[in-house]
Amino acid sequence: MRAKIHLENALKAVLAEKGWEWPEKAVIEPPKDKKFGDMSVNVAMMLAKQAKKAPRAIAEDIVAAMEGDLLIDSIEIAGPGFLNFTFAPSFWHETVGVIRDAGKAYGTSDLGAGTRVQVEYVSANPTGPLHIGHGRGAALGDSLVRIMEMAGYDVEAEYYINDAGRQMLILGGSIYYRAKQLSGQDVAEPEDFYKGEYIKDIAADFMKITPDLLSMDETEAVAACTAYGKDVILEGIKEDLAAFGVRHDIWFSEKSLVEEGRVDETFADLTASGMGYEADGAYWFKSTELGDDKDRVLRKSNGDTTYFASDIAYHDNKFKRGFDLVVDIWGADHHGYVPRMMAACEALGKKGGLHVILVNLVNLLRDGEPVAMSTRAGQFETLKDVVDEVGADASRFMFLSRKSDSKLDFDLELVKQKSMDNPVYYVQYAHARICSLNVKAAEAGTAAAAVSAESLMLLDTEYDLAMLKLLDQYPDFVEAAARSQAPHMISMYLQELASALHRYYSNCHVLSAEKEVASSRLMLLDCVAGVVASGLGLLGVSAPESM
């Protein structure tokens, strides 16, 4: 935020002149109540001990020293020594030139300074199509990658393919069972299998390309069904994510961890650090040393490795690839697993290197009635079905409209409405409205003004200044969303900006104003359109020119 930066620099100069050091706990932020100005600062109270003066006296000294700052309209002292600053309109007018000069780069920063970050998301078992819950994690991860890249991080997006373990055996067994059914055999229903119609389709297709499937040894046949089913389902997942606008740079196979010896490599690292040991024929992680209630087995006495062993090896591999920060996006039902994974990373010498974001449930509704979802039972609404019905834009915006760890009601009928009650329509319409206005302006022979002292002076209403202040905050919101890894902050900002725009239309004439005023207002609205498009892009949502 330019206002915050200007104020901090000005205050630091004043403190340096007086021989005071900038207090560590000094805070510069917009006041909750706008009647207290544009920025509120607690620096005078934080200086009391150092300056050996009453906070209010320090505040008076600061006010006196800053009287010559022409970009500040007024400074008021409140309470025990809060300083409330109101900037001059000329300061806010500069925002137009900043946005125009930056173009599509407006909002970028070097916050990340090239820090290497890996974001792993979705990573659903390739045992069935993605459902709407996976969609929320996909939108979150993809948007976070976009935001962190805009804030200067070097980001890689990854999908962890769970292609090893019991779930894959169940998949293969399910396909084999359906194949025998399709051939007319009267077979007992397995105790545990995937019941969806997609399993029948996979079985039918596999029998066409492998006519001798049912004459094969059963173990061999189930293994073949597993391999084929995994490939078909994974290809479908990739197609669904591509249609949803989601990017993954790396598709990492769990199976490769064992085949390439990475699990044993990690065990050796744990043993060397004193955090792994052999006992009772099994291999253990000494997690009690890091606050766990008991040590955790990584390799059983029968030689089988646990899920936890694969997860530790996977994260060990991530850090060995040179990432400074690893971000995992998990379903909220995995919350109990977070401390254990954090402890494992600490044991690998990477304390603080892992951040886990939890994604809560999506309650899928249709006209207020819940839609049942169960992959195993075959009763679920796939992500593809939802995107086909309501569109990727509406789905992504709704998924990102709330903090990820809060539950989300997603009503299929509500998000299809083309009304101002629909948040994605509300924001997209703001962009389309400006584009439509530009078309009408061009037909009338009016164009946006060039940035000049004269054109900026005509942006003199409270609505102009309110809009400029919001535009100035955009880079700050991008940085905050990257720092806190919270994409919903961008959707909140966009809704506030769209609201300000619709208020602007209601109170400020554009095309019907005098030509010079109209041109200045078009200049401002072009900046708004650019920021709305940029913010929507961070959410992976389009910015239509007409609606």
Helices and strands as residue ranges (DSSP letters): H 2-17, E 28-29, G 34-36, E 39-41, H 43-46, H 48-51, H 55-65, E 72-78, E 82-87, H 89-102, G 103-105, E 116-120, H 132-150, E 154-161, H 166-182, H 197-209, G 213-215, H 218-243, E 250-253, H 254-259, H 262-272, E 276-279, E 282-285, G 287-290, E 296-299, H 307-320, E 325-331, G 332-337, H 338-347, E 354-359, E 362-366, E 369-370, H 383-390, H 392-399, E 408-411, G 414-416, H 423-443, H 453-457, H 462-484, H 488-507, H 515-539
